[in-house]
């Protein structure tokens, strides 16, 4: 189904006004209903060019992304606490309302990595893992069963809740690590990862996200893969958009824009030897390239 742009913008604006008027974005029937409406409005293909939106709509989009990010963080925190209250916490992980979406998104991302035929990574970083690190848990459990996952989040309470979820599972607790840090202050250890995942809400606008990407380009190992989540078409009202052409220091290998209930687009790029030029910064020495020589074995 193809939407009408004017009608889409009108509906999004109406929902934005209702969301902005809420006193609290914590999970509740009114909050859940409004964000569900927003997602459903933004799913149909609309051939929307966000760069051509009026200044008023651009402002609404910017504010809406921040509200979505805040609500998503509160939702994940709520369900991490709830799920973590059970003795066998991960047996109840399907209580999270968007769990099936994360399963599909993780399968998509793994499939894209598989097609690029990199060797099975020993160490993966996930930047912006949050209190409910579903992607890391799903990948570690179902797809990358020998890989170590290093999860980075700036919020210590988010890491504490995430660690609690997996602490009673011997295999996961041995392979999942949680680091409380601003990724912009992490440098040397970034060279240790074959794959770096960048969450959709790390960098709430294009400028902030590009700062993070440029930092990763400076410090990741040559040949390592960057997998980042973006948005396309009307879904750009929900998440920041990254243009593959803006990925300086990376060779874009694969881009996928879903048309179903999976909201995020996925971009995979390889860190190149080509230097990037950042203000007052130079690209330091890098490790030799990882070889694309072995096929994933699930």
C-alpha positions as a printed Julia matrix, in Angstrom:
298×3 Matrix{Float64}:
  0.0     0.0    0.0
  1.33    3.43  -0.96
  0.4     6.35   1.27
 -0.4     9.94   0.35
  2.33   12.26   1.59
  0.03   15.08   2.67
 -2.2    12.72   4.63
  0.82   11.02   6.2
  2.29   14.32   7.39
 -1.09   15.42   8.75
 -1.53   12.18  10.72
  2.04   12.23  12.02
  1.63   15.85  13.12
 -1.6    15.03  14.95
 -0.03   12.09  16.76
  3.05   14.17  17.61
  0.88   16.83  19.29
 -0.81   14.15  21.41
  2.49   12.53  22.38
  4.1    15.87  23.18
  1.22   16.7   25.52
  1.73   13.59  27.64
  3.13   14.19  31.1
  4.88   10.83  31.22
  6.16    8.52  28.47
  6.43    5.44  30.68
  4.5     2.42  29.38
  0.73    2.83  29.79
 -2.35    2.28  27.65
 -2.42    5.87  26.3
  1.33    5.9   25.6
  1.34    2.46  24.01
 -1.69    3.3   21.87
 -0.2     6.53  20.5
  3.16    4.99  19.6
  1.44    2.0   18.01
 -0.61    4.4   15.89
  2.53    6.28  14.92
  4.35    3.12  13.83
  1.37    1.9   11.81
  1.1     5.26  10.05
  4.8     5.21   9.12
  5.06    1.62   7.82
  3.42    1.98   4.34
  5.71    3.04   1.53
  5.32    6.73   0.77
  8.3     7.76  -1.38
  9.04   10.48   1.15
 12.15   12.66   0.81
 12.85   13.99   4.3
 15.23   16.63   2.96
 12.31   18.26   1.13
 10.04   18.52   4.17
  9.07   22.01   5.3
 10.94   23.55   8.27
  7.86   23.02  10.44
  7.67   19.32   9.62
 11.44   18.95   9.98
 11.11   20.39  13.48
  8.29   17.97  14.31
 10.37   15.06  13.01
 13.39   16.06  15.12
 11.29   16.36  18.28
  9.38   13.17  17.52
 12.57   11.1   17.18
 13.68   12.3   20.62
 10.3    11.44  22.12
 10.41    8.01  20.47
 13.89    7.45  21.86
 12.85    8.4   25.37
  9.74    6.23  25.25
 11.71    3.28  23.85
 14.25    3.57  26.65
 11.5     3.65  29.31
  9.75    0.68  27.68
 12.93   -1.41  27.62
 13.77   -0.46  31.21
 10.3    -1.42  32.37
 10.37   -4.82  30.7
 13.96   -5.52  31.71
 12.92   -5.06  35.33
  9.82   -7.19  34.83
 11.61  -10.01  33.01
 14.51   -9.86  35.44
 12.15  -10.41  38.36
 11.7   -14.05  37.34
 14.14  -16.76  38.4
 14.67  -17.94  34.82
 14.47  -14.51  33.28
 15.09  -15.34  29.62
 12.21  -17.84  29.66
  9.97  -14.78  29.9
 11.72  -12.55  27.36
  8.83  -12.94  24.91
  6.8   -10.75  27.23
  8.48   -7.77  25.56
  5.87   -6.6   23.04
  8.33   -6.18  20.15
 10.34   -9.33  20.78
  9.31  -10.96  17.48
 10.45   -7.84  15.6
 13.88   -8.09  17.21
 14.07  -11.78  16.27
 13.34  -10.91  12.63
 15.73   -7.97  12.63
 18.51  -10.08  14.18
 17.94  -12.82  11.6
 18.08  -10.22   8.84
 21.33   -8.76  10.15
 22.91  -12.17  10.57
 21.86  -13.14   7.05
 23.42   -9.96   5.65
 26.66  -10.67   7.52
 26.6   -14.26   6.27
 26.25  -13.1    2.66
 29.34  -10.93   3.03
 31.17  -14.16   4.0
 33.34  -12.78   6.78
 34.83  -15.28   9.17
 32.84  -16.04  12.29
 33.71  -13.1   14.56
 35.36  -13.82  17.87
 34.56  -10.43  19.36
 31.59   -8.19  18.57
 30.75   -4.79  20.02
 27.22   -3.46  20.36
 27.09    0.29  20.92
 23.95    1.49  22.69
 22.85   -1.89  24.06
 20.44   -0.52  26.69
 18.75   -2.26  29.61
 17.27   -4.98  27.39
 20.04   -6.07  24.96
 17.8    -8.24  22.81
 19.96   -8.2   19.69
 23.04   -9.4   21.58
 21.04  -12.05  23.42
 19.33  -13.34  20.26
 22.52  -13.4   18.2
 24.53  -15.03  21.0
 21.84  -17.65  21.6
 20.72  -18.47  18.06
 23.41  -17.47  15.57
 26.86  -16.61  16.94
 27.16  -19.26  19.61
 30.91  -18.94  20.19
 31.25  -15.16  19.82
 31.97  -12.79  22.71
 29.66   -9.77  22.86
 30.88   -6.5   24.37
 27.92   -4.24  25.04
 28.46   -0.51  25.51
 26.0     1.88  27.11
 26.47    5.26  28.72
 23.88    4.52  31.43
 25.17    2.41  34.37
 21.63    1.46  35.44
 20.93    0.09  31.94
 24.03   -2.09  32.11
 23.14   -3.26  35.61
 19.69   -4.38  34.47
 21.09   -6.04  31.34
 23.73   -7.93  33.3
 21.11   -9.15  35.76
 19.11  -10.71  32.9
 21.9   -13.04  31.8
 23.86  -13.53  35.04
 22.26  -16.89  35.87
 23.01  -18.32  32.4
 26.53  -19.76  32.45
 27.15  -19.71  28.7
 25.88  -16.17  28.13
 27.51  -14.74  31.23
 30.86  -16.02  29.99
 30.43  -14.41  26.56
 28.5   -11.2   27.26
 30.24   -8.21  28.81
 28.85   -4.79  29.7
 30.86   -1.58  29.61
 29.58    1.71  30.99
 31.14    4.31  28.71
 30.5     7.07  26.23
 31.65    5.44  22.99
 33.25    8.76  21.99
 35.72    8.15  24.83
 36.49    4.57  23.75
 39.38    4.22  21.32
 42.03    1.5   21.66
 39.61   -1.32  22.46
 37.59   -0.64  19.29
 40.41   -2.22  17.29
 39.68   -5.54  19.01
 36.28   -6.1   17.36
 35.64   -7.72  13.99
 32.07   -6.37  13.92
 30.63   -3.25  15.56
 26.86   -2.81  15.78
 25.59    0.76  16.15
 22.1     1.05  17.64
 19.55    3.23  15.86
 19.25    5.73  18.71
 22.95    6.35  19.34
 23.04    9.88  17.99
 19.54   11.36  17.96
 20.12   13.33  14.79
 22.28   13.02  11.7
 25.02   15.32  12.99
 25.42   13.45  16.29
 25.36   10.07  14.58
 28.0    11.1   12.06
 30.25   12.2   14.91
 29.99    8.68  16.35
 30.55    7.07  12.95
 33.62    9.23  12.3
 34.98    8.24  15.71
 34.47    4.56  14.83
 36.13    5.13  11.46
 39.17    6.53  13.22
 39.55    3.76  15.78
 38.11    0.53  14.33
 40.52   -1.98  12.79
 40.93   -1.92   9.03
 38.7    -4.6    7.53
 36.32   -4.7   10.49
 32.62   -4.4    9.73
 30.25   -1.69  10.91
 26.58   -2.64  11.03
 24.31    0.29  11.67
 20.58    0.79  11.8
 18.99    3.61   9.89
 15.51    4.43   8.59
 13.94    4.95   5.2
 10.89    6.67   3.79
  8.2     7.57   6.37
 10.01    5.51   9.02
 12.37    8.47   9.19
  9.83   10.03  11.57
 10.8     7.31  14.07
 14.59    7.05  13.76
 17.55    9.08  12.44
 18.57    8.49   8.83
 22.09    7.79   7.63
 22.99    8.26   3.99
 25.49    5.55   2.94
 27.38    8.27   1.07
 28.17    9.91   4.4
 30.15    6.93   5.72
 33.65    8.35   5.34
 36.37    5.8    5.95
 34.05    2.9    5.15
 33.21    0.9    2.04
 29.46    0.27   1.97
 28.82   -3.4    1.26
 25.1    -3.88   1.75
 21.96   -1.79   2.33
 18.51   -3.19   3.08
 15.24   -1.27   3.46
 12.49   -3.5    4.88
  8.88   -3.03   3.83
  7.24   -5.15   6.53
  6.9    -4.66  10.3
 10.7    -4.45  10.7
 11.2    -0.72  11.07
 14.94   -0.2   10.77
 16.97   -0.21   7.6
 20.33   -1.97   7.87
 23.65   -0.82   6.43
 26.86   -2.87   6.55
 30.18   -1.23   5.71
 33.82   -2.27   5.93
 36.46   -0.06   7.51
 38.94    0.84   4.75
 42.58    1.81   4.78
 41.69    5.08   3.12
 42.24    7.87   5.66
 39.4    10.13   6.69
 39.97   13.78   7.39
 38.41   15.06  10.58
 38.86   18.53  12.09
 42.06   18.58  14.16
 42.31   14.78  14.04
 44.37   12.34  12.05
 43.77    8.69  11.4
 46.13    6.62  13.5
 47.73    3.34  12.54
 45.38    0.42  11.93
 45.59   -3.33  12.08
 45.83   -5.46   8.98
 42.55   -6.29   7.26
 40.39   -9.2    8.42
 40.17  -11.76   5.64
 36.83  -12.67   4.08
 37.89  -16.27   3.81
 35.63  -18.38   5.98
 31.89  -18.87   5.77
 29.66  -18.52   8.83
 28.62  -21.78  10.42
 25.5   -21.25  12.47
